[in-house]
């Protein structure tokens, strides 16, 4: 918005008119990038590639993005994201990136969207390796393989974000590496990873660990060879043992964590900030909720962070802010323009770190573009999937690779102990349809599990059923009484299928039906 001159109640109104508003354009207007002496990076969760992904958000209309429930991976969508980000002082996206022993997932936003975006040269990107992987999946061999993948696919790109002229990678779960390998082996592997980068013509690699302010843990990170530490999020900051607490306490709690990191002083610390936490779309009534977040309170957190950036030497606190997140809609941590607050979170960020306030925020409808919504958001007539020609809207949620439809079956291979498929959106009357009928074949693993969610409750162990799989490697039809579970009630809106609990299993599903 044009700050200080035009005010809009974004919960009800559209975009503010700007210099190109009302014009019909063929493509996203060119960004008017602005930046300051600070680098501002924002985590980007690439979890919105299908109607099934968006369906849990429908019960939270205040979170609906101003781009709609968009087709993530569409370059035009990526260009709107880039435009809005760089016009508010954001300088790089940090894509959540998934790799388990060579199997990757959720690559669409980066590979299909950003890499094909017209305006990608306006902002940098780097990776957060979301390595919350199964135990015993980390090794020196795997670390060298993933480094080669990074070099071949990312590090040589001119848009890749660097510190000290080294490509930056943030490690989500450094403890996973330590538990699997031991600190001495991690330290030795990091040396070899850096050597690989140098031999490829780079100056090395800048490794950042996500961590809390535990002195011994941070000391061990320094020993293993990390260049710096940061956080992904601290949703329990300021909670003080309570089941829930206001976002105000999260603001002060974050500040306490920053100060503790500075007292530890073992590694440079990139200051993280967050606009809130409310994971009810994914976890239902049991979710942690940090209540009453607002852009003004987020601005307060950013101002406190800026104070630390300005007061400390770059060797201790690099002039780089990390924001969680652009679009963690399910976790309730997002600054992407949305129905409730419009551009106000982005304006708060710009107001603290850029200070130049005369600008316009343009939406697609202002220039005759859009909509960008995914197809099939509002369910299929019957919960009956046969996979004759395609995946019927089912997607790989996690822990699966080689996903394809072959011979009339949905097929995949598991790469961890918690693989899962996501069904397309459904609307099932649980009082009328009470049985799962599934014909499937899995060559490893003894159990499968179906989870469900409704408008009032998220997925949970309670809202699920397990059944034993035949171990002969042949197709079998299983009929499961869902109605025997007291949580199978009301209107079911989401389904998740875990086809096995083991890694490296070959999976084939002939059909899935919810029947009387």
N, C-alpha and C positions, 0 to 999 in steps of 0.2 A: 504494500500500500504506500501511498505518499504520506509518510509519517508526519504527524503533527498538522496535516492540512485536511486530510480526508479520513473519516472514520466510518466503519461499516460493522454492523452486527453480523458476524460471519456465520452464525448458526442458521440464519435465514436468508441472507442476501447473497448476491453473486459477486463477481470480481469487480474491482475498482477500475474505472476507465483509465486508460493510459494512452501513450502516444500512437499506438497502433490499434487501439480498441475500436471495434466496429468494422475494421477492414477485413475483407475476406482474403485469407492467405492459403497458399498451397502446402505450407509446412510450418513447423514450429518457428516462431520469430527468433532471430539470432540473439544469443545471450548478450547482456550488457554486464560483463563480469566486473567484479570489484573485489579488491583484496587489501590486506593490511600487512603489517610486519609479522603477523601470526599465521601459522599453518593451522587450518581447522579441518580435521578429518571426521567423517561420520560413518559408523558401521552401517552396512546395508545387508539386510536379511533377504536372500533370494527365495522366498518361500511362497510366492503368489502366482504360480504358473497355471493354475487351473481353477475351475469353479469350485471344486472340492476344497481347495486351499482357502478360498474366500468365505465359504459358507459359514464357518463359526463366527464371522464378524457381523453377519446380518442382524443378529440380536443386539448389536451395539452400534446403532446408526450414527451416533456422534463421531465414531471413528472412521466413517466412510471417507476414503481419499477424495479430494476434489477432482482427481482424474477418473473417479469411479473405481469399480472393482476391475482393475486394468489387466491387460494382457502383458504380463511381465515377460521380457525377452523381445518385445517389439521395439525396434530402434527408435521409433517416434516417441514411445513412452519414455525410453531412456533419455532422449533429447529434452523432454519436458523436465525430467528430474535434474539433468545437468544444468539447464537454464535456471531453474529456480534455486538450485544450490549455489552456483557461482554468483548469482545476483545478490546473495546474502552473505558472502564472505567465506563460503565453504570452498576449500581448495582440493580436497581429495575424498573419494569414497573408499571405504575399507570393506571389501566384499567378504562375507562369510563364505568360506571355501572348504569343501569336504573331500577327504581322501582317506580311504581305508585300504592299505596294502595294494595300492594301484587302482582301486575302484573309486571313481569320482561321482558326484551327484550334485544337483541343483546348480548347474553351470549356465543355465539359460540366460539369466540376467546379465552376466558378464560377457559370455561368448556370443550370444545372439543379440543382446541388446546393446550394451556399452561398446563392444568392439565394432559394431556396425553403425553406431550413432554418428551423425553428421558433425556434432559439436564436441566429440570426445576430447579434442585437443584443448578445450577450455579448462579441463580439470584432470587431475591425476587420479590414479587408483593404486591400491595395494591389496594384499590378502590378509585375512585373519584365518589361519588354519584352524578350523573348528574340530580339533582332534579329540573330541569326547568319544573316543573309539573304544571297542571292547578291549579288555586286558589281553596282554601278550600279542598285540598287533604292532608294536613299535620295535624297531631294530635299526642297527647301523645301515644295513642294506636298504631298508625302507626309507630312511632319512636321505640317503644318497640318491635313491630313485626319485623321491619327491623333489629334491633339489634340481636334478636334471630336468624334470618336468617343468619346474618354475623357470629355469633358464631358457628352455626351448619355447615356452608359450607366453611368458610374461616379462621377464626381467629386461629384455632388449627392446621392449616397446618404449617409444619416447614418452608415453604418458605415465610410465610407472613411477610411483612416488619413492623418493630416496632421501635418506639422511646421511650426511657425510659422504655423499655420492655413492652410497650403497643401497641396493634395493631392500625395502622394508618388508618383513614378514612378522606378523603378530601370532604367537602361539597361544591358543585359547586355554589348553590344559597342559602346562609344562609338567605337572605331576604325573600325567600319563606316561611321558617319556621316562621320567625318573623311576617310576614303579616297574616299568617293563624292562629297563636296561641297567639301571643303576647310574649314579651321577658320574662316575669315572668314564663309563661308556658313552654317556651323553656328551660329556666334554670332548672326548676323542672324536666322536662323530661330527660335532660342530666344527672342529678344526678341518676335517676332511670336506665338509660342506663348503666352508669358506675357500678351501683350495680349489674345489671344482669351479666356484664362481670366478676366482682369479684366473684360472686357466682358460675360462671362456671369454676373458677380456674385461670382466667386471672388477671392481675394487674390493669385492667381498660381498657379505650379506649382513644386514643389520637386523638382528633377532630381538624381538620384544616379547616378554612373558606377561601374560595376564596373571595377576596375583593380588592377594590381600596383604595387609600390613603385618605379616608374621615375620619377626626378625630372623629366625632360623631358616625359614623357607626362602626369604629374600637373599640371605647369605648364601644359601645353596645355589640359587639361581645365578648369582655372581660367579660362583665357583664353576658352574657348568659352562659359562661363557656367554650368557645373554648380554646384549648391549644396553638394555634398558628394561623397565617394567612399566605396566599400565594396568588398567582394569577393563573388563568388558562391561560389567555392571556390578553394583553393590546394592541389590534390592532390600537387603536387611539393614542397611546403614541407618543408625539412629533408632532401631527398633527396640533395643534394650529389653529383649525377652518377651515383648508383647506379641500377640497374634497378628495385630495390625496397628498402623500408626499413620498420622498425616504425612503428606509429602513435605511439609515444613521441617519435620524431624529428619527426613531424608536429606534435605539441603544441608542442615548442620552436621548430620552424620557423615556425609561425603567430605565435608571440610575437616572433620576429625581424622578421617582416613588419610587424606592428603598430608596432614601435619605429621601423622605417625610415620608415613613413608619418608618424609624429609628427616625425621629424627633417626630413622634406621640408616639412611644415607649410603647404602651399599651399591645402589644402581641409580642412574638417571631415571626420573619418573615423569612420564607423560600424563598430564592431569586429565582424568576422565570426568565427564558430567553426564547427567541423565535427566530427561523431562518427567520421569515417573515410573511407576510399576503397577500393573493391574492385569493379571493373567487369567481372568475369568473366562475369556473365550476358549481357552485351551484346558483349563483346570477346574472350571465350574465353581461351586460355592466354597470349595476348600482353598481357593486361590489366595495368595497374599495380595492385599490391596493397599497401596499407599494413597490415601484419600486426598481429595481436594487439590490436585495439581493445577497450576495455571501458568501461562506464559510469563507472568510477572515474577512468580516464584522461581521459575527456571532462569529468568534473567538475573535474579539475585545469585543463584548458584554460579552462573557464568561470570558475574562480576567478582565473586570471591575467587574463582579460578584465575581470572586475569590478574588479580592482585598477587597471587603466587607466581605467575609467569613473569610479572614485572619485577618482583622483589628478589628473585633468586637467579643465580648465574645460569646460563644455558647448559653448562656442564652438569648441573644438578636437575634443573627443570627446563628442558628444551621448550622453546616458544611454539609448542604444538599442543593444541587442544584435541581431545578425542571425545566425540559425542556418541552415546548409545541411546537411540539409533535413529536412522532415517525412517524405517518402516517396520519396526517390531510391533505390528498391530496386535498380534495375539498375546504378547507379553505386556502390552500397555506402555510401551516406551517408544515414542515416535515424534518427529518434528516435521515430517512431510505434510504439506498442506492438506487439511481435512475439514470435515463439515463443522465440527464444534468451534475450532479456533482459527480456521483459515490459515493465513500466513503468519500468524502472530508469534509462533515459536521461532520461525526463521527470522522474523523482524527483531525478536529479542536477541538472537545470536548476532545479527548484523549490528544492532544498536550498541552492543558491548565491544565488539572486536573491529568494527569498521568505522562507525561514528557518522558516516555520511548517510543522511536519512531521506533525501529527495529521490524517490524512485516509485515505479509503478509495478504492480504484480498483475501479470496477464494470464488469463485462463484460456483453455482451448476454445470455449464457446465464444469468447470475445473476438476471436479471429476466424470463426467459422470452421473450427476443427473438432475432431472427436465425433462420437464418443469412442472410448477405448476398452469397453467392458468385455470380459471374457464371455463366452457362450455357455449356455446350459446351467446358469446359476440357480434356476428355480426348479430343479429336479426333473426326473423322468417319470412317465406315467406309472410304471411298475418297477419295483426293485428286483429286476431280473436281468442278468448279464450273461451272455453266451460267448463273447469274444470270437465271433465268426470272422469278422473282417478287421476289427481294430480293438483297442483296449477298452472300448465302451465307457470312456471317461475315467477309468481307474489310472492312478499314477503311483510311481514309486515314492514313498514318503521318506524312507531312509534305509540304509543297510542293504541295498539291492543294486545289482549291476546286470548288464546284458538283458535289459528288459525289452521284450518284443512279443508280438502276437504271431505264433507259428502253429500250423496244423490245428487251427481253431481253439488254441489255448493261450492264455496269458502266461508267459514264461519269464523266468529270471533266475539269477544266482545270488545267494546271500553272501555278504562279505563281512558280516559281524554276527553277534549273537542276538541282535534285536532288529531283524529286518521287518519292514512294514509296508503294506500297500494302503493307499487312501482311496476309498470309493468316491464316486461323484456325489453331489448333494442328493439327499433323499428327503422324503416326507412320509414317514411310515407310521400308520396308526398302530401302536403297539398292542392295543386291545384286540385288534382284528388279525394282524399278521404276527405270528408267535414262533415261527420256526426258521432256522437257517438250514438250507440245503446246499451243500457244496461238494463238487466232485473235483478231486485234486490228487496230485502225486508229488511226493517229496522223498528224495533218496536218503536224507539224513534228518535226524531230529525226531523226538517222540511226541511233541505236543504242538498244537496251534492255538491261536487265541483271537477272538473277535471283540473289539471295543466298540462302544457306541456313545453318542452324545445327543443332547436335546437342547432346546432353546434355554433351558434353565439349569442344565448340568453338563459339565465337560466330561471328557474321557477319564476313566479311573479304573483301578483294579476291581472295584465293586461293580461298576457298570461294564462287565465283560464276562465272557465264558471261555473256558478252555476245553479242548477235547484231545484225546489220544489219537495219534496217527498210526496207521498200519506201517510196518517196517519192511514190507516186501518190495518197495519201489514201484508198485503198480497203482493204477488209478482206483480210487475208492470213493463212493458217495457217502457223505456223513450227514446225518440229520440231527440237528442240535435244538433242544427245547429252550429257546430264549425266554419264553414266558415263565419258566421256572425261577428266573432271577427277578427279585422284587424291583430291581432298577430298570427292568424293561417295561416302561410305562410312558404314557403321554404320547407325544409326537417325536419320533426319532428323526434327527436331521443329519447325523454324520456316522459313518462306519469306518473302522480301521481294522485291517486284517494282518495279523502277524502269522505268516504261514509256517514258521519253524522257529526254534530258539538257538540254532547253531549256525556257524559260518560254513561257507563253501558247500551249501546244499543246492541242488538243482530242483527248481520248483516249476510245476505246471498246473494251471487251474483251468478246468474245462468249463465250468459254469458256477455261478453264485446266485441263489434265489432266497428271498425272504417270503415265506408262504404262511398259510393258515396253520 
